[in-house]
Amino acid sequence: MSVNEEKSGDDLFDAHVVGKRHRKVGAMDRLRGSTRYTADLARAGTLCARIKRSPHAHARVIGVDSEKALAMDGVVAVLTGQDFPIPYGIIPWTRDEHALAPKKALYVGDGVAAVAAVSEEIALAALECIEVQYEPLPAYFDPAEALRAQVAINPNVPKGNRSKRVELAFGDVDQELEAAHLVLEGEYFFEGTTHAALEPHAALAEVDGSGVLTVWSATQVPHYLHRELARVLDVPARRIRVIQPPIGGAFGGKSEPFDLEFVVALFALRTGKPVALTYTREEVFYAHRGRHPMEMHFRSGWSADGHMHALDARTLIDGGAYSSFGLVTTYYSGQLACSPYELSAYRFDSTRVITNKPACGPKRGHGSVQPRFALEVQIDEAAVALGLDPIEIRRKNAMGADSRTINELLVGSNGFLECLSQVEEASRWKERRGKLPHGRGLGVAGSTYISGTNYPIYPNEMPQTAVHMALDRSGRVTVFSGASEIGQGVDTVLALVAAEELGVSIEDVRVVSGDTDLCPVDLGAYSSRLTLMVGNAALDAARSLRRLVTGSVAKRWEVPRGRVVLADRSALDREDPSRSVPIAEAFEWAETD
């Protein structure tokens, strides 16, 4: 295939879409207030569900008496932990959570029962009528204490209160520290934070006349939710549809299944009516999955000229009551500390612990931000001790492009040095640092994160993302994608790729996403993976279609395919721009052939 055949347009026509300013797909609906989020959806006869939550941080659930609640006018159904015997979890090896606690409540806010009623007022009143008998147990809020405790908090965690431990070493750390001109050692603590997305978690479930269960959810992982609903409810996956409406913020906080999705789904199956549940802001904090608190002990070894040769990290991670993404977080807390700086030797020992708190999870850059804080502070301390400028010491240690970290992570492009130079210039670093009024200052830090993670959450040999693309006789292009648009702009990326490759305007591209019935599988919006993964899938699909269209046009014009360019909603002859056909006609020719 020639180079010309792989061009998506030609500078002669100035028709490129990529590289220009465009309105974000769906932006006008949001600006006008017409976007319908999950909680805005209405189905006739929808019941309101609410969840009764434990007031105890750790307690056995001895019994749940729902008789009074069921006797109330307007109460349709009640669920308890006995209705959800199968645990769930985003990672197959750590399924340790129940939609409602069957035996033990593990933190204040853990769900123990649920009500479906004709109104929210009745549902809330019914919760007060449900009587739960608890046996309070010792609660552990400090991870070090939880590790020493003889009481296992989560009965589904096989190693007591140790959720996960990872110990890895690369190079001879002890030797490098022994030979170092300067060794720095310090204790650092990062307190947990939460996502605080504007939209709370929400879910709506309905069973249609043919018995298919549809769940609308404010989730950023429709495919994984689909899988877990089928497994926990024991319903064939082909009988379940998950739809992700527009999302009002996620940041990792909606990247796994939650109790409300299972509750509304089972209520819908049991009652035959649509059932909706939206978290209060308090419940969002209970659901949490925010950034883990971490206690970090770091040692680093430095040469006299400011090169960091060794890093030794020990981290204790407070995971809360459930595993969530904790297995991955524990690895990330060590594995992602190795760039953008070169190291001769590196060792880390990270332990995640179960405590009686809401579960922590994958808040943006999960696992990497807390250790980055410790490392960057220690780099600043080294700069002071060695008499070096904080930007300069980072320049000295920066790794280059097209390289590998000491723990074998591949680095492609790398703009870190360019970033440092621009920050230095824009902040007027040299003239202002150390000269600002009391209480004011300038600081700098560097960080990296993986992009396009290629490891699926559950092992499989299938594609991790896919795109279906269709050309219409009207000149429209439709992209069907399982990728989750959570505000980061992936629908716009897909529209731009299709428009660039097929010679249409971005307004001519429709993106259909977040529907497990209509769209191919994508593994979710996390780890900055979508532009790289689904973007390339769209590129492959668009180029395949472009070859079909340009081939059909070339056949009718009796010219080589390389002479046909798709641009400006037309198919044009590269060597004779006066010869062209509308893109709709070119699409029709391709369909005919």
C-alpha positions, 0 to 999 in steps of 0.5 A, spaced: 500 500 500 502 506 498 503 512 502 498 516 498 493 511 499 494 511 507 493 519 507 486 521 510 486 528 506 491 532 502 493 539 504 491 541 497 484 541 499 486 544 507 480 539 509 483 536 515 479 536 521 484 533 526 488 539 529 483 544 529 478 547 534 471 543 535 465 544 539 465 537 544 460 532 542 454 533 546 456 540 549 450 544 547 445 539 550 449 540 557 449 548 556 442 548 554 440 543 560 437 538 556 442 532 557 438 527 561 442 523 566 440 517 570 436 520 575 432 524 570 430 518 566 422 516 568 419 510 566 411 509 568 410 506 574 417 507 577 418 505 584 423 508 589 428 504 592 432 506 598 437 502 602 438 501 610 445 502 612 448 500 618 450 505 624 455 500 626 462 500 624 463 492 625 457 488 627 454 481 626 447 482 623 443 477 627 436 478 624 432 483 620 425 483 621 421 487 615 414 485 617 412 492 619 415 495 613 411 490 608 405 492 612 405 499 610 401 502 604 405 503 598 411 498 600 412 493 594 418 489 596 423 488 601 430 485 600 436 483 605 442 480 605 439 473 604 437 475 597 444 476 595 448 470 597 453 471 591 459 476 592 461 481 587 467 485 585 471 488 580 477 484 580 475 476 579 480 474 585 477 479 590 470 478 590 468 480 597 462 484 597 455 483 597 449 488 595 446 487 602 450 484 608 448 477 609 452 476 616 456 482 618 456 490 617 463 492 615 463 499 616 458 505 618 453 505 612 454 498 609 447 496 606 443 491 610 436 491 607 432 495 602 425 497 600 421 499 594 415 503 595 411 507 590 414 514 593 421 516 596 417 518 602 414 512 604 420 508 602 424 512 607 419 511 612 419 504 611 426 503 612 425 506 619 420 500 620 425 495 619 428 492 625 435 490 625 438 486 630 446 487 631 452 484 635 457 490 635 464 487 634 471 491 635 472 496 630 479 497 627 480 504 623 488 504 623 491 499 618 497 497 623 492 495 628 488 491 623 494 487 621 495 485 628 488 484 630 486 477 631 479 478 628 478 478 621 474 484 618 471 481 612 470 474 612 471 473 604 478 476 605 482 469 605 488 472 609 485 475 615 486 483 614 491 483 609 488 485 603 494 484 598 502 485 599 507 486 594 514 486 594 519 487 588 526 489 587 530 491 581 537 492 582 542 492 588 538 497 593 543 496 599 549 496 595 547 503 592 545 506 598 551 504 602 555 507 596 551 513 596 554 520 598 547 522 601 542 518 604 535 521 605 530 517 610 523 520 611 516 518 613 510 521 609 503 520 610 497 522 605 490 522 608 484 519 603 480 524 599 474 522 595 471 524 588 466 529 589 463 528 582 457 533 581 452 527 579 451 522 585 451 514 583 444 513 580 441 506 577 434 505 574 432 497 572 426 495 568 424 488 565 420 488 558 415 484 556 420 479 553 423 478 560 430 482 558 432 486 564 435 493 562 439 497 567 441 504 566 447 506 571 451 512 572 457 507 571 464 508 567 464 500 566 458 498 563 461 491 560 463 489 567 457 491 570 453 487 565 458 481 567 457 482 575 449 483 574 449 476 570 453 472 575 450 475 582 443 475 579 444 468 576 441 471 569 444 469 563 448 475 560 444 475 554 438 477 558 441 483 561 442 490 557 446 495 561 445 502 558 450 508 560 446 515 560 451 521 560 455 522 566 456 528 571 463 526 573 466 520 575 474 520 576 474 513 578 469 513 583 464 509 578 469 504 575 466 498 579 459 495 580 455 498 587 450 496 591 444 500 588 445 497 581 444 490 584 438 492 588 434 495 583 435 490 578 433 484 583 427 489 585 425 489 578 425 482 577 421 481 583 416 486 582 415 486 574 416 494 575 421 499 574 425 501 580 430 507 581 435 509 586 439 515 587 444 516 592 444 521 597 450 525 598 452 522 604 451 515 601 456 517 596 461 518 601 459 511 604 460 508 597 467 512 597 472 508 593 476 514 594 484 515 594 487 511 599 490 513 605 498 511 605 503 511 610 510 511 607 517 510 609 522 512 603 530 512 603 533 514 597 541 514 595 544 520 591 551 522 588 554 528 590 552 531 583 545 530 584 543 523 581 539 519 585 541 512 584 537 508 589 530 508 592 527 504 597 520 504 599 515 501 604 508 503 604 502 501 608 495 502 605 488 503 608 484 499 604 477 500 608 472 494 608 472 491 601 478 490 596 475 494 590 481 495 585 486 494 591 490 489 588 492 493 583 492 499 587 498 495 591 502 494 585 501 501 582 503 504 589 510 501 587 511 500 580 509 507 578 514 510 582 520 509 577 519 515 572 520 520 570 527 519 573 532 514 572 534 509 577 540 504 578 536 500 583 529 500 586 525 496 591 518 497 594 514 493 599 507 495 599 501 492 604 494 494 603 490 492 609 482 491 610 479 496 616 472 498 618 471 504 613 468 505 607 472 502 601 478 506 598 478 505 590 481 508 584 481 515 584 484 518 579 491 516 578 490 511 583 496 508 587 501 513 584 499 520 587 501 518 594 508 515 593 509 521 588 508 526 594 513 522 598 518 522 592 517 529 590 518 531 597 525 527 598 527 530 591 526 537 594 530 535 600 536 532 596 536 539 592 537 543 599 542 538 602 546 538 595 545 545 594 542 544 587 536 548 584 529 543 585 528 544 577 535 542 575 536 536 580 530 534 576 533 535 569 539 531 572 535 525 573 530 525 567 529 519 563 529 520 556 524 518 550 523 511 547 526 508 554 524 503 559 524 504 567 528 500 571 522 495 572 521 494 565 515 499 563 516 502 556 516 509 555 514 512 548 514 519 548 516 524 553 515 531 554 518 532 561 524 536 560 520 540 555 515 541 561 520 543 566 523 548 561 516 551 560 514 551 567 521 555 569 520 560 564 512 561 565 513 562 573 519 566 572 522 561 577 529 564 577 527 571 579 522 569 583 523 563 587 525 564 594 523 572 594 516 572 595 512 575 601 512 570 607 507 565 606 508 565 599 512 560 594 514 557 588 514 549 588 515 544 582 514 536 582 514 531 576 509 525 575 507 520 570 502 515 569 500 509 565 496 511 558 493 505 555 494 500 560 493 493 556 492 488 562 484 486 562 481 486 569 479 479 567 484 475 563 481 473 556 484 473 549 479 477 546 480 484 544 480 489 549 476 494 545 472 494 538 469 499 534 463 498 529 463 503 524 457 504 518 456 509 512 450 511 510 447 513 503 446 520 506 453 521 507 452 520 515 457 516 519 455 512 525 460 509 530 458 504 535 463 504 541 463 501 548 467 506 550 464 510 556 464 518 555 465 520 562 466 527 560 473 526 558 471 527 551 472 520 548 466 521 543 469 527 540 475 523 539 471 518 535 468 523 531 474 526 529 478 520 527 472 518 523 471 525 520 478 526 518 479 519 515 472 519 511 472 526 509 466 528 512 464 534 517 464 532 525 457 534 525 456 528 520 458 523 525 454 520 530 457 516 536 453 511 539 456 509 546 455 505 552 450 500 551 451 493 551 446 491 546 448 496 541 455 496 542 461 492 542 465 491 548 470 496 551 473 494 558 472 501 561 474 508 562 480 508 566 488 508 566 487 514 561 486 508 556 481 510 551 484 515 546 490 510 545 485 503 545 479 505 542 482 511 538 486 506 534 480 501 533 476 507 530 482 509 526 483 501 523 475 501 522 475 508 518 481 506 514 478 500 512 472 503 510 476 509 506 479 503 502 472 501 500 470 507 498 476 510 494 476 503 491 469 504 488 470 511 486 477 509 483 474 504 479 468 508 476 473 513 474 478 508 472 484 511 476 489 508 481 486 508 488 491 513 490 489 518 486 482 519 490 482 523 496 476 524 501 475 531 503 470 536 504 464 531 504 466 529 497 471 524 493 476 528 489 481 526 484 488 528 487 491 530 480 484 533 477 481 537 483 475 539 478 473 532 478 469 530 484 462 527 487 459 528 493 461 523 499 454 521 499 454 518 492 461 515 494 458 511 500 453 509 495 458 506 490 461 503 495 455 499 498 453 497 491 460 494 490 
